[in-house]
Amino acid sequence: MEDLFLKRHISPMLCFDSQPFDSKDFVFELKLDGIRCVAYLSQNEVSLKNKKDKEILGTFPELKNINKCVQKNCILDGELVCLGEDNKPDFFAIQSRCLKTNKFKIELAQKLSPVQYCVFDILYYDNKNLVNLPLLERKKYLEKFVLEQNGLTLSRYIFTQGKDFFELTKQQSLEGIVAKKKDSIYQIGKRSESWLKIKTFNEDDVIICAYELNKDGHLRTTLFGTYDKNGQFVILGKVSLGILPYQKIITSQPKSVPLSNKYPKMHWIKPTLVAMVKYLIKTESGSFRQPVLKGIRDDKTAEDIKKEAR
C-alpha cells in the first residue's frame, strides 16, 4: 500500500443522504456546519487541505500548532468550524474566514472568529495506513493518540439511537447528524452508503448565472440554475436571502450573454460560480421554496454539477 503521508493528496470520503433511523450497526455524530479539511501533521509541520486539495493553513493561522496534539506523523479528517454567540457552528463566519486573503484581516479575524478543527477520523499514524481498519478501531486510535488542545477537538458519537439524536439536533436548530457503520473502512475519494448524512433542512448545490442590483447599487437578488440529464443549463429561480456577504465575489464574475429573456433587469455572468442553497421544499417544477444562500463553494465546479446530473 502506498504511503498516504508522503503522497498527501487525499480526497475525503463522502456521504449519501438518508432519513433518520435507529441501528445497532451504526454510530451517530453531529453533522457540523463548517469546512471539510484533511490535516497532515508531523513533528515540525502542519498542512491543512480542503476538499480541492488546496493548502489553507495560511487562512487559519491559529491552527499552526495542532501538530502538538500528536507525537507521530498522522493524517486526520475533520471539519473546520466557527462557533457563534450561541455556541453553535456559524457557517457564515467560517465562509467569511475562507474568503479573506489580506494578512491583517486574517489576523484580526482569528481573534474575532477563531476556528476549531473538529476531528472525526484518523487515516494514518506512525507510518501505518489505517484506512482499512473498521471505523471503531480508527476511533480508538483517535482517543488514544490525539490530544484535544491548540484548537483541535474530537467529535463525539452515540450508538443505536439515531432518531432521538436527530430530533434533538432539530430542536436545537443544528444542521443534522451523520450515521456511520461501525465496521466501515475509509474509502478515499468515494461516496459510500456506509456513511449517511441526515439533515434538518434541504440543501442543494446550484450555479449562479445572474444578479440584480437595487437603486443603491447593492445586491437585490441572484438567479440560479443547474444542469439537467441532457447537459442543458436550466434556470431554477431567484434567491434574495443571505446574498449580501457575497456581493463582491458574485458581481466580479465574468459577464455573459443572457440565457433567458424573462429577466430583463438581470446582469448575466458566466454560469461557473457554485453556491449552496438551503430551502424548505422543492416544487414539482424543480424550483425551491423559501431559498436562502448558504455560501459559495470553492471546492466544487460547475463541471462537477454537470457530471453529477448525468
Order of alpha helices (4+ residues) and beta strands (2+ residues): alpha-beta-beta-beta-beta-beta-alpha-alpha-beta-beta-alpha-beta-beta-alpha-beta-beta-beta-beta-beta-alpha-beta-beta-beta-beta-alpha
